[in-house]
Structure formats: C-alpha cells, structure tokens
Amino acid sequence: MIKVSVMYPHKPGARFDHDYYRDKHMPLVKNRMGAACLFYTVDKGLAGGAPGEPPTYVGMCHIYSDSVESFQAGFGPHAKEILADIPNYTDLKPVMQISEVMVGQP
C-alpha cells in the first residue's frame, strides 16, 4: 500500500479554507479517483514542535492506494480538474510525497 501526502506549508498571511478542503475538494478527489483511492485523511496543522511555534503545514491530506500505478491511473485522467480546484481553497503551493506504508492499523 502507498500513501500520497499533499502538504501545504504554513506561510503567514496565506489563505487556506479548511472547510472547503474537507467538504468539497477531497470528496471531489475521492469521487474522481474511485476505487483507486482506498481512503483518505485530512489534517489541520495546529502547532509546531516548540511552544508558540506555528505548524510546519497548515493543512494536508493523505490518499491511500494499492500502488503508485493505481494512484496514477485514478488521478491522472482527472488531474487537470482536481488541480484547477486548488485556488478555491488556498493560495499556497502544495508539497507532495509518495510513501510506502510500512506499518498501519490492522
């Protein structure tokens, strides 16, 4: 299983609409990807490692798929539409990482 993490770095003054991201953008991603998206999670950054420090990422999602190929087959045909939705919730540029899930919940 793989996890695709899309992370939005904290930047003072940047715009990020968590409600839109959670309620509209991520359901759009799941709908378009279908079975290639096994499930996803959405995180809202609260704080950094030291008291009073801002979070490293203001928001992020993690999309779980069986394989990189499965993710690409599900996301690729809809990439233009999904990426075009980003300005509806943020002016930040996302950082993406694909990871192999080594340990997960049973």
C-alpha positions as CSV (number, residue, x, y, z in Angstrom):
1,M,0.0,0.0,0.0
2,I,1.2,3.5,-0.7
3,K,0.3,6.9,0.7
4,V,0.3,10.1,-1.3
5,S,0.8,13.1,1.0
6,V,-0.1,16.6,-0.2
7,M,1.1,19.2,2.3
8,Y,0.6,22.9,2.4
9,P,3.4,24.7,4.2
10,H,2.4,27.3,6.8
11,K,3.1,30.8,5.5
12,P,2.0,33.9,7.4
13,G,-0.9,35.7,5.7
14,A,-1.6,32.8,3.3
15,R,-5.2,31.7,2.7
16,F,-6.4,28.2,3.4
17,D,-10.1,27.3,3.7
18,H,-10.2,24.1,5.8
19,D,-14.0,23.7,5.4
20,Y,-13.8,23.8,1.6
21,Y,-10.8,21.5,1.6
22,R,-12.5,18.9,3.8
23,D,-16.1,19.2,2.5
24,K,-15.6,19.8,-1.3
25,H,-12.1,19.3,-2.6
26,M,-11.2,16.0,-1.0
27,P,-14.7,14.5,-1.8
28,L,-14.1,15.6,-5.4
29,V,-10.7,13.8,-5.4
30,K,-12.3,10.6,-4.0
31,N,-15.2,10.8,-6.4
32,R,-12.9,11.2,-9.5
33,M,-10.4,8.5,-8.4
34,G,-13.0,6.0,-7.4
35,A,-11.6,2.6,-6.2
36,A,-8.0,3.8,-6.8
37,C,-8.5,5.9,-3.6
38,L,-8.9,3.3,-0.9
39,F,-9.5,6.1,1.6
40,Y,-8.0,9.4,2.6
41,T,-7.4,11.5,5.7
42,V,-7.3,15.3,6.1
43,D,-5.2,17.1,8.7
44,K,-5.3,20.7,10.0
45,G,-2.0,21.9,11.4
46,L,-2.2,23.3,15.0
47,A,1.3,24.0,16.2
48,G,5.0,23.3,15.7
49,G,7.4,21.5,17.9
50,A,8.0,24.3,20.3
51,P,5.5,26.3,22.4
52,G,4.0,29.1,20.4
53,E,5.6,27.9,17.1
54,P,3.3,27.7,14.1
55,P,2.6,24.4,12.4
56,T,5.0,23.3,9.7
57,Y,2.0,22.6,7.5
58,V,-1.3,24.4,7.7
59,G,-3.2,21.5,6.1
60,M,-2.6,18.2,4.4
61,C,-4.2,15.1,3.1
62,H,-3.1,11.6,2.7
63,I,-4.5,9.4,-0.1
64,Y,-4.1,5.7,0.2
65,S,-3.9,3.5,-2.8
66,D,-2.8,-0.1,-3.6
67,S,0.2,1.0,-5.7
68,V,1.8,4.0,-7.4
69,E,0.4,2.7,-10.7
70,S,-3.1,2.5,-9.2
71,F,-2.9,6.1,-7.9
72,Q,-1.6,7.4,-11.2
73,A,-4.4,5.6,-13.1
74,G,-7.0,7.0,-10.9
75,F,-5.6,10.6,-10.5
76,G,-4.1,11.2,-13.9
77,P,-7.2,11.4,-16.1
78,H,-8.7,14.0,-13.6
79,A,-5.5,15.9,-12.6
80,K,-6.4,19.0,-14.6
81,E,-9.8,19.3,-12.9
82,I,-8.5,18.5,-9.4
83,L,-5.6,20.9,-9.7
84,A,-7.8,23.6,-11.1
85,D,-9.8,23.5,-7.8
86,I,-6.8,24.4,-5.6
87,P,-7.4,28.2,-5.9
88,N,-10.9,27.7,-4.4
89,Y,-9.3,27.0,-1.0
90,T,-5.7,28.2,-0.9
91,D,-3.1,30.4,-2.4
92,L,-0.3,28.1,-1.2
93,K,1.7,25.8,-3.4
94,P,1.4,22.1,-2.2
95,V,4.3,19.8,-1.5
96,M,3.7,16.2,-2.5
97,Q,5.3,12.9,-1.4
98,I,4.6,9.3,-2.2
99,S,5.5,6.8,0.5
100,E,5.3,3.1,1.0
101,V,3.2,2.3,4.1
102,M,5.4,0.1,6.2
103,V,3.2,-0.1,9.3
104,G,-0.5,0.7,9.5
105,Q,-3.6,-0.1,11.6
106,P,-4.9,-3.7,11.2
